[in-house]
Amino acid sequence: MISIVLEAAAGSMQARQRIRSHIYQTPLLPSRQIGREAGSSLSFKAENFQLTGSFKIRGAASKMTSLGIDREVITASSGNHGIASAQAAASIGQALTVVLPETVAQAKLDRIRSFNVNVILHGAESGLAELHAQEEAATHGLVYVSPYNDPEIVAGQGTIGLELLEQSERIDNVFIAMGGGGLISGIGAVLKSFSPGTRVYGVAAQNSAALAAAMTAGRVVETEHHDTLADGVAGGMDEDSITLPLAVSVVDEVVTCTEGEIAGALRDLAFKENQIVEGAAALALAGFLKVADRCRGQRNVVVLCGANFDRDKIFSVLNDQG
């Protein structure tokens, strides 16, 4: 397994050179209050300030810059990946089609269309849109871009790890939300290659924990998915996902959090750190808070993966006194 980790880290080093002009290098912000209360050094890798409000632009730009601009690309996502792919395509000059479910929120549809990419509406939910995108790719010779199951996507997300190594002289623990595994595989591969003493915590949402279940079983398994505030990590995984063996190799411990713990972390970030983020970002902090006693006196980083939240949902959580 060491070879795939080193290969992924090398991919991130190559991707960084390609995507440098298409992304922001995000800050590593010291905690104002939570770290002090936990008796630890705590910093936030602020991907919530990334160009599209999410880390996803890194992977999308990595994939598209690895192709010639004569190759037409297709993807499916009404969330952060779709927005990031549209932004990357506009920046690079890549021809892109985004397949969206017919039920996509108008605001998301308008945002993706604002980048002048081709949009196809298909199916009643995201899974059907994804299948249609894969069929279109096979039929018309397009390049299908997965949100996570692609070496170049993983490489792009791993550039966060390279920035962390430059921004902090030592990291004892890093906390990363787990969805399909592209983010934690990329960052984890870089950190384990260059800072093997760093402990990588994967944080899963109890209501939708496909990668955590797959890591336990050693293969992708059927899992129940319920609504979660961390909707950015919700959903299943491809059976052949490259992120599973990578995650098994780089993740030291998985912490699973409830909806109440995620909501509490959202409020803590808003009221103690003055940051309003999406639920998947708060999930990473919830994981830290759950094991904070074991991390006292250590240097900890929580990756805030994005801030593309549903306003009504987030405001409802913030107004709830818990």
C-alpha positions in Angstrom: 0.0 0.0 0.0 3.0 2.3 0.5 3.4 2.6 -3.3 -0.1 3.9 -4.0 0.3 6.5 -1.2 3.6 7.8 -2.6 2.2 7.8 -6.1 -0.8 9.9 -5.0 1.5 12.3 -3.2 3.6 12.7 -6.3 0.5 13.3 -8.3 -0.4 16.2 -6.0 3.0 17.8 -6.4 2.5 17.7 -10.2 -1.1 18.9 -10.0 0.0 21.9 -7.9 2.1 23.3 -10.7 -0.8 23.0 -13.1 -3.6 24.5 -11.0 -1.7 27.2 -9.2 -3.2 30.0 -11.4 -6.7 28.6 -11.2 -7.2 28.4 -7.4 -6.5 30.3 -4.2 -4.0 29.2 -1.7 -6.2 29.3 1.4 -5.1 30.5 4.8 -4.4 28.4 7.9 -6.3 30.4 10.5 -5.6 30.0 14.3 -8.6 29.3 16.4 -9.9 32.3 18.3 -11.6 30.4 21.1 -12.2 26.7 20.6 -8.6 25.7 20.7 -8.0 27.6 24.0 -11.0 25.9 25.5 -9.8 22.5 24.4 -6.3 23.1 25.8 -4.7 22.7 22.3 -3.2 24.5 19.4 -6.0 24.5 16.8 -6.0 25.9 13.3 -8.5 25.8 10.5 -7.5 25.2 6.9 -10.0 27.6 5.4 -11.2 26.0 2.1 -14.4 27.9 2.8 -12.6 30.9 1.4 -11.6 28.9 -1.8 -12.5 30.4 -5.2 -15.9 28.6 -5.5 -16.5 28.4 -1.7 -15.3 24.8 -1.6 -12.1 22.6 -2.1 -13.7 21.0 -5.1 -12.2 23.5 -7.5 -8.7 21.9 -6.8 -9.7 18.5 -8.1 -11.7 19.8 -11.0 -8.8 22.1 -12.2 -6.4 19.2 -11.7 -8.4 16.9 -14.0 -9.1 19.4 -16.7 -5.5 20.7 -16.9 -4.3 17.1 -17.3 -6.3 16.9 -20.5 -5.9 18.7 -23.8 -8.5 21.5 -24.3 -9.6 19.6 -27.4 -11.2 17.0 -25.1 -14.8 17.6 -24.1 -15.6 16.8 -20.5 -18.9 15.8 -18.9 -19.8 15.5 -15.2 -22.8 15.3 -13.0 -23.4 17.3 -9.8 -25.7 20.0 -8.6 -23.4 20.7 -5.6 -19.9 21.8 -5.0 -18.3 19.5 -7.7 -20.6 20.8 -10.4 -20.0 24.5 -9.5 -16.2 23.8 -9.3 -16.1 22.0 -12.6 -18.0 24.9 -14.3 -15.6 27.4 -12.8 -12.5 25.4 -13.8 -13.8 24.8 -17.3 -14.4 28.6 -17.8 -11.0 29.4 -16.4 -9.1 26.9 -18.5 -11.2 27.1 -21.7 -12.4 23.6 -21.5 -15.7 22.4 -23.2 -17.9 21.1 -20.4 -21.3 19.5 -20.0 -22.9 19.3 -16.6 -25.8 16.9 -16.1 -28.2 17.9 -13.4 -31.3 16.3 -11.9 -34.6 17.9 -13.0 -35.2 18.8 -9.4 -32.0 20.9 -9.0 -32.5 24.1 -7.1 -32.9 27.1 -9.3 -30.1 29.0 -7.6 -27.7 26.2 -8.2 -28.8 25.8 -11.8 -28.4 29.6 -12.4 -24.9 29.6 -10.9 -23.7 26.7 -13.0 -25.2 28.2 -16.2 -23.5 31.5 -15.4 -20.2 29.9 -16.4 -21.6 29.3 -20.0 -21.2 25.6 -19.9 -23.6 23.1 -21.5 -26.3 21.9 -19.1 -28.5 18.8 -19.4 -31.4 18.3 -17.1 -32.1 14.5 -16.6 -33.8 12.4 -14.0 -35.5 13.0 -10.7 -32.4 12.7 -8.5 -28.6 13.0 -8.7 -27.9 9.2 -9.1 -29.9 9.2 -12.4 -28.1 12.3 -13.6 -24.8 10.7 -12.9 -25.7 7.5 -14.8 -26.8 9.6 -17.7 -23.5 11.5 -17.7 -21.6 8.3 -17.8 -23.8 7.0 -20.7 -23.2 10.2 -22.6 -19.5 9.9 -22.1 -19.5 6.4 -23.4 -21.7 7.2 -26.4 -20.0 10.4 -27.6 -16.4 9.8 -26.5 -16.4 12.4 -23.8 -14.2 12.4 -20.7 -16.3 11.7 -17.6 -15.2 13.4 -14.5 -16.1 11.7 -11.2 -16.3 13.9 -8.1 -13.8 11.7 -6.3 -13.0 8.4 -8.1 -10.2 9.7 -10.3 -6.4 9.9 -9.7 -6.3 13.5 -10.9 -9.2 14.6 -8.7 -7.5 13.0 -5.7 -4.2 14.8 -6.7 -5.9 18.1 -6.8 -7.4 17.7 -3.4 -4.0 16.6 -2.1 -2.6 20.1 -2.8 -4.2 21.2 0.4 -1.8 18.9 2.2 1.2 20.5 0.4 0.0 23.9 1.6 -0.4 22.7 5.1 3.2 21.4 5.2 4.4 24.9 4.3 2.0 26.7 6.6 2.7 24.8 9.8 6.1 23.6 11.1 4.4 20.6 12.7 0.9 19.0 12.6 0.1 16.3 15.2 -3.5 15.7 14.1 -5.6 16.6 11.2 -9.4 16.2 11.0 -11.0 15.8 7.6 -14.7 15.1 6.7 -15.2 11.9 4.7 -17.5 11.7 1.7 -16.4 9.7 -1.4 -12.9 9.9 -0.1 -11.2 12.2 -2.6 -10.3 14.9 0.0 -9.0 12.6 2.8 -7.2 10.4 0.4 -5.4 13.3 -1.3 -4.5 15.1 1.9 -3.7 11.9 3.8 -1.3 10.7 1.0 0.7 13.9 1.1 0.9 14.1 4.9 1.8 10.4 5.3 4.5 10.8 2.6 6.1 13.9 4.1 5.0 14.0 7.7 4.4 10.4 8.7 4.0 11.3 12.4 0.8 13.3 11.6 -2.3 11.4 12.7 -5.1 11.5 10.2 -8.6 11.4 11.5 -11.5 10.7 9.1 -14.8 12.1 10.3 -18.0 10.5 9.2 -21.6 11.6 9.5 -23.6 8.9 11.3 -26.5 9.4 8.9 -24.5 8.7 5.8 -21.2 6.9 6.3 -20.4 4.9 3.1 -16.6 5.3 3.2 -16.4 4.4 6.9 -18.5 1.3 6.3 -16.3 0.3 3.3 -13.1 0.8 5.3 -14.5 -1.6 8.0 -15.6 -4.2 5.5 -12.6 -3.9 3.2 -15.0 -3.3 0.2 -17.8 -1.0 -0.8 -21.0 -2.2 0.9 -24.6 -1.1 0.9 -25.3 1.5 3.6 -28.5 3.4 4.7 -28.4 7.1 3.9 -30.5 9.6 5.9 -30.7 13.3 5.7 -27.7 15.0 7.2 -26.6 18.6 7.8 -23.3 17.4 6.3 -25.0 16.9 2.9 -21.7 17.5 1.1 -20.5 14.0 2.3 -23.8 12.2 1.8 -24.3 9.3 -0.6 -22.8 6.1 -1.8 -19.5 5.2 -3.5 -18.5 3.5 -6.7 -17.6 -0.1 -6.2 -14.2 0.3 -7.8 -13.4 3.6 -6.1 -9.6 4.2 -5.9 -10.2 6.2 -2.7 -11.0 3.1 -0.6 -7.5 1.5 -0.6 -6.0 5.0 -0.3 -8.2 5.8 2.7 -7.4 2.5 4.4 -3.7 3.3 4.0 -3.7 6.8 5.3 -6.5 7.2 7.8 -5.4 6.4 11.4 -8.8 6.6 13.0 -12.4 7.2 12.0 -14.7 9.3 14.3 -18.4 9.2 13.6 -20.6 12.1 14.6 -24.3 12.6 15.1 -26.5 15.3 13.7 -26.5 17.0 17.1 -22.7 17.0 17.2 -22.6 18.5 13.7 -25.1 21.2 14.7 -23.1 22.0 17.8 -20.0 22.4 15.8 -21.8 24.7 13.3 -22.8 27.0 16.1 -19.3 26.9 17.7 -17.8 28.0 14.4 -20.3 30.8 14.0 -20.3 32.1 17.5 -16.8 31.3 18.7 -14.8 31.6 15.5 -17.0 34.0 13.5 -17.2 31.6 10.6 -20.4 30.3 8.9 -19.7 27.2 7.0 -21.5 24.3 5.4 -22.4 21.2 7.4 -19.6 19.0 6.0 -17.0 21.6 7.3 -18.6 21.6 10.7 -18.4 17.8 10.7 -14.6 17.9 10.7 -14.7 20.2 13.8 -17.3 17.9 15.4 -14.8 15.0 15.1 -12.0 17.1 16.8 -14.3 18.0 19.6 -15.3 14.4 20.2 -11.6 13.4 20.8 -10.3 16.8 22.0 -9.2 15.4 25.4 -6.8 13.1 23.7 -5.3 15.9 21.6 -4.6 18.3 24.5 -1.3 20.1 24.2 -0.9 19.0 20.5 -1.1 20.9 17.2 -4.3 20.2 15.5 -5.7 21.2 12.1 -9.4 21.0 11.1 -10.1 21.2 7.4 -13.1 23.5 6.7 -14.0 22.0 3.3 -16.5 24.6 2.2 -19.2 27.2 2.9 -21.8 26.6 0.2 -24.6 26.2 2.6 -28.4 26.3 2.3 -29.2 29.6 4.0 -32.5 28.6 5.5 -31.1 25.3 6.9 -28.0 26.8 8.4 -29.8 29.8 9.9 -32.3 27.4 11.5 -29.4 25.5 13.2 -27.8 28.7 14.3 -31.0 30.0 15.8 -31.5 26.7 17.7 -30.0 26.9 21.2 -29.2 23.2 21.1 
